[in-house]
């Protein structure tokens, strides 16, 4: 699991490395936006700080 994914998870943003979906996913990550807009904005802020 890439370090950035571990950092995001540690900060409450769950991501799945793209490699979990085949070699075509390498270098990507999968996120879900099936939550409130408030949670999405919070997650985006955390992602901005980490990435």
PyMOL Python script that loads the backbone (N, CA, C, O; Angstrom):
from pymol import cmd

cmd.read_pdbstr("""\
ATOM      1  N   UNK A   1       0.853  -1.179   0.000  1.00  0.00           N
ATOM      2  CA  UNK A   1       0.000   0.000   0.000  1.00  0.00           C
ATOM      3  C   UNK A   1       0.897   1.240   0.000  1.00  0.00           C
ATOM      4  O   UNK A   1       1.760   1.371   0.868  1.00  0.00           O
ATOM      5  N   UNK A   2       0.707   2.149  -0.960  1.00  0.00           N
ATOM      6  CA  UNK A   2       1.543   3.352  -1.022  1.00  0.00           C
ATOM      7  C   UNK A   2       1.437   4.197   0.247  1.00  0.00           C
ATOM      8  O   UNK A   2       0.422   4.182   0.944  1.00  0.00           O
ATOM      9  N   UNK A   3       2.504   4.928   0.525  1.00  0.00           N
ATOM     10  CA  UNK A   3       2.562   5.753   1.738  1.00  0.00           C
ATOM     11  C   UNK A   3       1.444   6.792   1.764  1.00  0.00           C
ATOM     12  O   UNK A   3       0.852   7.034   2.816  1.00  0.00           O
ATOM     13  N   UNK A   4       1.147   7.412   0.613  1.00  0.00           N
ATOM     14  CA  UNK A   4       0.091   8.429   0.597  1.00  0.00           C
ATOM     15  C   UNK A   4      -1.241   7.821   1.015  1.00  0.00           C
ATOM     16  O   UNK A   4      -2.023   8.470   1.708  1.00  0.00           O
ATOM     17  N   UNK A   5      -1.509   6.587   0.605  1.00  0.00           N
ATOM     18  CA  UNK A   5      -2.767   5.936   0.982  1.00  0.00           C
ATOM     19  C   UNK A   5      -2.814   5.704   2.483  1.00  0.00           C
ATOM     20  O   UNK A   5      -3.856   5.897   3.109  1.00  0.00           O
ATOM     21  N   UNK A   6      -1.703   5.295   3.058  1.00  0.00           N
ATOM     22  CA  UNK A   6      -1.636   5.082   4.502  1.00  0.00           C
ATOM     23  C   UNK A   6      -1.875   6.390   5.245  1.00  0.00           C
ATOM     24  O   UNK A   6      -2.567   6.407   6.263  1.00  0.00           O
ATOM     25  N   UNK A   7      -1.304   7.491   4.740  1.00  0.00           N
ATOM     26  CA  UNK A   7      -1.487   8.797   5.380  1.00  0.00           C
ATOM     27  C   UNK A   7      -2.943   9.241   5.295  1.00  0.00           C
ATOM     28  O   UNK A   7      -3.497   9.752   6.268  1.00  0.00           O
ATOM     29  N   UNK A   8      -3.557   9.049   4.144  1.00  0.00           N
ATOM     30  CA  UNK A   8      -4.960   9.429   3.990  1.00  0.00           C
ATOM     31  C   UNK A   8      -5.843   8.624   4.928  1.00  0.00           C
ATOM     32  O   UNK A   8      -6.709   9.182   5.603  1.00  0.00           O
ATOM     33  N   UNK A   9      -5.628   7.318   4.974  1.00  0.00           N
ATOM     34  CA  UNK A   9      -6.423   6.452   5.846  1.00  0.00           C
ATOM     35  C   UNK A   9      -6.242   6.850   7.306  1.00  0.00           C
ATOM     36  O   UNK A   9      -7.206   6.876   8.070  1.00  0.00           O
ATOM     37  N   UNK A  10      -5.006   7.160   7.692  1.00  0.00           N
ATOM     38  CA  UNK A  10      -4.727   7.572   9.072  1.00  0.00           C
ATOM     39  C   UNK A  10      -5.457   8.860   9.427  1.00  0.00           C
ATOM     40  O   UNK A  10      -5.709   9.135  10.600  1.00  0.00           O
ATOM     41  N   UNK A  11      -5.800   9.658   8.398  1.00  0.00           N
ATOM     42  CA  UNK A  11      -6.505  10.920   8.623  1.00  0.00           C
ATOM     43  C   UNK A  11      -7.995  10.824   8.308  1.00  0.00           C
ATOM     44  O   UNK A  11      -8.670  11.845   8.175  1.00  0.00           O
ATOM     45  N   UNK A  12      -8.509   9.601   8.188  1.00  0.00           N
ATOM     46  CA  UNK A  12      -9.942   9.404   8.026  1.00  0.00           C
ATOM     47  C   UNK A  12     -10.464   9.408   6.607  1.00  0.00           C
ATOM     48  O   UNK A  12     -11.678   9.404   6.399  1.00  0.00           O
ATOM     49  N   UNK A  13      -9.569   9.414   5.616  1.00  0.00           N
ATOM     50  CA  UNK A  13      -9.989   9.379   4.217  1.00  0.00           C
ATOM     51  C   UNK A  13      -9.622   8.000   3.663  1.00  0.00           C
ATOM     52  O   UNK A  13      -8.446   7.691   3.471  1.00  0.00           O
ATOM     53  N   UNK A  14     -10.628   7.187   3.414  1.00  0.00           N
ATOM     54  CA  UNK A  14     -10.369   5.831   2.940  1.00  0.00           C
ATOM     55  C   UNK A  14     -10.222   5.839   1.421  1.00  0.00           C
ATOM     56  O   UNK A  14     -11.098   6.320   0.702  1.00  0.00           O
ATOM     57  N   UNK A  15      -9.113   5.305   0.952  1.00  0.00           N
ATOM     58  CA  UNK A  15      -8.847   5.182  -0.479  1.00  0.00           C
ATOM     59  C   UNK A  15      -8.411   3.753  -0.764  1.00  0.00           C
ATOM     60  O   UNK A  15      -7.974   3.028   0.129  1.00  0.00           O
ATOM     61  N   UNK A  16      -8.538   3.367  -2.024  1.00  0.00           N
ATOM     62  CA  UNK A  16      -8.082   2.053  -2.461  1.00  0.00           C
ATOM     63  C   UNK A  16      -7.080   2.288  -3.581  1.00  0.00           C
ATOM     64  O   UNK A  16      -7.418   2.917  -4.583  1.00  0.00           O
ATOM     65  N   UNK A  17      -5.847   1.794  -3.431  1.00  0.00           N
ATOM     66  CA  UNK A  17      -4.865   1.955  -4.506  1.00  0.00           C
ATOM     67  C   UNK A  17      -5.393   1.341  -5.806  1.00  0.00           C
ATOM     68  O   UNK A  17      -6.010   0.275  -5.791  1.00  0.00           O
ATOM     69  N   UNK A  18      -5.150   2.014  -6.914  1.00  0.00           N
ATOM     70  CA  UNK A  18      -5.636   1.546  -8.203  1.00  0.00           C
ATOM     71  C   UNK A  18      -5.159   0.164  -8.581  1.00  0.00           C
ATOM     72  O   UNK A  18      -5.839  -0.550  -9.318  1.00  0.00           O
ATOM     73  N   UNK A  19      -3.990  -0.226  -8.083  1.00  0.00           N
ATOM     74  CA  UNK A  19      -3.440  -1.539  -8.389  1.00  0.00           C
ATOM     75  C   UNK A  19      -4.377  -2.669  -7.968  1.00  0.00           C
ATOM     76  O   UNK A  19      -4.303  -3.774  -8.505  1.00  0.00           O
ATOM     77  N   UNK A  20      -5.257  -2.389  -7.007  1.00  0.00           N
ATOM     78  CA  UNK A  20      -6.216  -3.396  -6.546  1.00  0.00           C
ATOM     79  C   UNK A  20      -7.204  -3.772  -7.652  1.00  0.00           C
ATOM     80  O   UNK A  20      -7.896  -4.785  -7.549  1.00  0.00           O
ATOM     81  N   UNK A  21      -7.270  -2.959  -8.707  1.00  0.00           N
ATOM     82  CA  UNK A  21      -8.207  -3.188  -9.800  1.00  0.00           C
ATOM     83  C   UNK A  21      -7.501  -3.592 -11.084  1.00  0.00           C
ATOM     84  O   UNK A  21      -8.065  -3.478 -12.173  1.00  0.00           O
ATOM     85  N   UNK A  22      -6.263  -4.066 -10.954  1.00  0.00           N
ATOM     86  CA  UNK A  22      -5.502  -4.527 -12.114  1.00  0.00           C
ATOM     87  C   UNK A  22      -4.346  -3.605 -12.434  1.00  0.00           C
ATOM     88  O   UNK A  22      -4.245  -2.497 -11.906  1.00  0.00           O
ATOM     89  N   UNK A  23      -3.471  -4.084 -13.311  1.00  0.00           N
ATOM     90  CA  UNK A  23      -2.261  -3.313 -13.607  1.00  0.00           C
ATOM     91  C   UNK A  23      -2.567  -1.981 -14.283  1.00  0.00           C
ATOM     92  O   UNK A  23      -1.755  -1.058 -14.213  1.00  0.00           O
ATOM     93  N   UNK A  24      -3.709  -1.863 -14.930  1.00  0.00           N
ATOM     94  CA  UNK A  24      -4.102  -0.590 -15.529  1.00  0.00           C
ATOM     95  C   UNK A  24      -4.390   0.489 -14.499  1.00  0.00           C
ATOM     96  O   UNK A  24      -4.433   1.674 -14.832  1.00  0.00           O
ATOM     97  N   UNK A  25      -4.586   0.085 -13.254  1.00  0.00           N
ATOM     98  CA  UNK A  25      -4.860   1.040 -12.185  1.00  0.00           C
ATOM     99  C   UNK A  25      -3.617   1.584 -11.513  1.00  0.00           C
ATOM    100  O   UNK A  25      -3.708   2.438 -10.631  1.00  0.00           O
ATOM    101  N   UNK A  26      -2.461   1.098 -11.923  1.00  0.00           N
ATOM    102  CA  UNK A  26      -1.201   1.547 -11.311  1.00  0.00           C
ATOM    103  C   UNK A  26      -1.068   3.063 -11.412  1.00  0.00           C
ATOM    104  O   UNK A  26      -1.305   3.652 -12.467  1.00  0.00           O
ATOM    105  N   UNK A  27      -0.688   3.678 -10.306  1.00  0.00           N
ATOM    106  CA  UNK A  27      -0.506   5.126 -10.281  1.00  0.00           C
ATOM    107  C   UNK A  27      -1.782   5.909 -10.004  1.00  0.00           C
ATOM    108  O   UNK A  27      -1.779   7.140 -10.022  1.00  0.00           O
ATOM    109  N   UNK A  28      -2.867   5.194  -9.749  1.00  0.00           N
ATOM    110  CA  UNK A  28      -4.150   5.837  -9.480  1.00  0.00           C
ATOM    111  C   UNK A  28      -4.672   5.380  -8.122  1.00  0.00           C
ATOM    112  O   UNK A  28      -4.148   4.436  -7.531  1.00  0.00           O
ATOM    113  N   UNK A  29      -5.704   6.058  -7.637  1.00  0.00           N
ATOM    114  CA  UNK A  29      -6.371   5.604  -6.428  1.00  0.00           C
ATOM    115  C   UNK A  29      -7.870   5.758  -6.626  1.00  0.00           C
ATOM    116  O   UNK A  29      -8.325   6.603  -7.398  1.00  0.00           O
ATOM    117  N   UNK A  30      -8.620   4.939  -5.926  1.00  0.00           N
ATOM    118  CA  UNK A  30     -10.076   4.970  -6.035  1.00  0.00           C
ATOM    119  C   UNK A  30     -10.652   5.526  -4.743  1.00  0.00           C
ATOM    120  O   UNK A  30     -10.262   5.128  -3.645  1.00  0.00           O
ATOM    121  N   UNK A  31     -11.587   6.451  -4.897  1.00  0.00           N
ATOM    122  CA  UNK A  31     -12.291   7.015  -3.750  1.00  0.00           C
ATOM    123  C   UNK A  31     -13.791   6.943  -4.038  1.00  0.00           C
ATOM    124  O   UNK A  31     -14.204   6.843  -5.193  1.00  0.00           O
ATOM    125  N   UNK A  32     -14.586   6.994  -3.000  1.00  0.00           N
ATOM    126  CA  UNK A  32     -16.037   7.014  -3.147  1.00  0.00           C
ATOM    127  C   UNK A  32     -16.541   8.388  -2.721  1.00  0.00           C
ATOM    128  O   UNK A  32     -16.061   8.964  -1.745  1.00  0.00           O
ATOM    129  N   UNK A  33     -17.492   8.891  -3.450  1.00  0.00           N
ATOM    130  CA  UNK A  33     -18.094  10.173  -3.070  1.00  0.00           C
ATOM    131  C   UNK A  33     -19.551   9.987  -2.654  1.00  0.00           C
ATOM    132  O   UNK A  33     -20.364  10.903  -2.777  1.00  0.00           O
ATOM    133  N   UNK A  34     -19.872   8.786  -2.159  1.00  0.00           N
ATOM    134  CA  UNK A  34     -21.231   8.480  -1.694  1.00  0.00           C
ATOM    135  C   UNK A  34     -21.380   8.884  -0.233  1.00  0.00           C
ATOM    136  O   UNK A  34     -21.572   8.043   0.645  1.00  0.00           O
ATOM    137  N   UNK A  35     -21.287  10.185   0.006  1.00  0.00           N
ATOM    138  CA  UNK A  35     -21.391  10.744   1.346  1.00  0.00           C
ATOM    139  C   UNK A  35     -21.893  12.175   1.226  1.00  0.00           C
ATOM    140  O   UNK A  35     -22.198  12.634   0.125  1.00  0.00           O
ATOM    141  N   UNK A  36     -21.980  12.863   2.315  1.00  0.00           N
ATOM    142  CA  UNK A  36     -22.472  14.246   2.283  1.00  0.00           C
ATOM    143  C   UNK A  36     -21.428  15.182   1.668  1.00  0.00           C
ATOM    144  O   UNK A  36     -20.233  14.887   1.666  1.00  0.00           O
ATOM    145  N   UNK A  37     -21.900  16.302   1.156  1.00  0.00           N
ATOM    146  CA  UNK A  37     -20.998  17.301   0.587  1.00  0.00           C
ATOM    147  C   UNK A  37     -20.027  17.806   1.645  1.00  0.00           C
ATOM    148  O   UNK A  37     -18.874  18.105   1.336  1.00  0.00           O
ATOM    149  N   UNK A  38     -20.479  17.903   2.872  1.00  0.00           N
ATOM    150  CA  UNK A  38     -19.615  18.339   3.974  1.00  0.00           C
ATOM    151  C   UNK A  38     -18.437  17.373   4.136  1.00  0.00           C
ATOM    152  O   UNK A  38     -17.294  17.807   4.283  1.00  0.00           O
ATOM    153  N   UNK A  39     -18.714  16.071   4.109  1.00  0.00           N
ATOM    154  CA  UNK A  39     -17.644  15.084   4.236  1.00  0.00           C
ATOM    155  C   UNK A  39     -16.708  15.100   3.031  1.00  0.00           C
ATOM    156  O   UNK A  39     -15.498  14.925   3.178  1.00  0.00           O
ATOM    157  N   UNK A  40     -17.265  15.311   1.848  1.00  0.00           N
ATOM    158  CA  UNK A  40     -16.437  15.379   0.643  1.00  0.00           C
ATOM    159  C   UNK A  40     -15.482  16.563   0.735  1.00  0.00           C
ATOM    160  O   UNK A  40     -14.298  16.426   0.430  1.00  0.00           O
ATOM    161  N   UNK A  41     -15.983  17.721   1.149  1.00  0.00           N
ATOM    162  CA  UNK A  41     -15.128  18.904   1.279  1.00  0.00           C
ATOM    163  C   UNK A  41     -14.032  18.684   2.316  1.00  0.00           C
ATOM    164  O   UNK A  41     -12.886  19.084   2.111  1.00  0.00           O
ATOM    165  N   UNK A  42     -14.389  18.049   3.425  1.00  0.00           N
ATOM    166  CA  UNK A  42     -13.407  17.753   4.468  1.00  0.00           C
ATOM    167  C   UNK A  42     -12.330  16.807   3.925  1.00  0.00           C
ATOM    168  O   UNK A  42     -11.139  17.023   4.146  1.00  0.00           O
ATOM    169  N   UNK A  43     -12.755  15.767   3.219  1.00  0.00           N
ATOM    170  CA  UNK A  43     -11.808  14.806   2.650  1.00  0.00           C
ATOM    171  C   UNK A  43     -10.904  15.463   1.615  1.00  0.00           C
ATOM    172  O   UNK A  43      -9.708  15.177   1.572  1.00  0.00           O
ATOM    173  N   UNK A  44     -11.456  16.336   0.786  1.00  0.00           N
ATOM    174  CA  UNK A  44     -10.658  17.023  -0.230  1.00  0.00           C
ATOM    175  C   UNK A  44      -9.601  17.917   0.414  1.00  0.00           C
ATOM    176  O   UNK A  44      -8.480  18.013  -0.086  1.00  0.00           O
ATOM    177  N   UNK A  45      -9.949  18.561   1.502  1.00  0.00           N
ATOM    178  CA  UNK A  45      -8.988  19.397   2.230  1.00  0.00           C
ATOM    179  C   UNK A  45      -7.844  18.536   2.761  1.00  0.00           C
ATOM    180  O   UNK A  45      -6.676  18.905   2.641  1.00  0.00           O
ATOM    181  N   UNK A  46      -8.180  17.396   3.343  1.00  0.00           N
ATOM    182  CA  UNK A  46      -7.154  16.490   3.859  1.00  0.00           C
ATOM    183  C   UNK A  46      -6.275  15.991   2.713  1.00  0.00           C
ATOM    184  O   UNK A  46      -5.053  15.933   2.845  1.00  0.00           O
ATOM    185  N   UNK A  47      -6.898  15.630   1.588  1.00  0.00           N
ATOM    186  CA  UNK A  47      -6.138  15.150   0.435  1.00  0.00           C
ATOM    187  C   UNK A  47      -5.199  16.228  -0.087  1.00  0.00           C
ATOM    188  O   UNK A  47      -4.054  15.944  -0.439  1.00  0.00           O
ATOM    189  N   UNK A  48      -5.680  17.460  -0.137  1.00  0.00           N
ATOM    190  CA  UNK A  48      -4.858  18.579  -0.597  1.00  0.00           C
ATOM    191  C   UNK A  48      -3.620  18.739   0.281  1.00  0.00           C
ATOM    192  O   UNK A  48      -2.525  18.981  -0.226  1.00  0.00           O
ATOM    193  N   UNK A  49      -3.789  18.606   1.583  1.00  0.00           N
ATOM    194  CA  UNK A  49      -2.672  18.771   2.512  1.00  0.00           C
ATOM    195  C   UNK A  49      -1.658  17.634   2.394  1.00  0.00           C
ATOM    196  O   UNK A  49      -0.455  17.865   2.509  1.00  0.00           O
ATOM    197  N   UNK A  50      -2.131  16.420   2.168  1.00  0.00           N
ATOM    198  CA  UNK A  50      -1.242  15.255   2.126  1.00  0.00           C
ATOM    199  C   UNK A  50      -0.590  15.075   0.760  1.00  0.00           C
ATOM    200  O   UNK A  50       0.598  14.766   0.671  1.00  0.00           O
ATOM    201  N   UNK A  51      -1.362  15.268  -0.294  1.00  0.00           N
ATOM    202  CA  UNK A  51      -0.832  15.039  -1.634  1.00  0.00           C
ATOM    203  C   UNK A  51      -0.184  16.283  -2.185  1.00  0.00           C
ATOM    204  O   UNK A  51       0.318  16.272  -3.309  1.00  0.00           O
TER     205      UNK A  51
END
""", "prot")
cmd.dss("prot")
cmd.show_as("cartoon", "prot")
cmd.util.cbc("prot")
cmd.orient("prot")
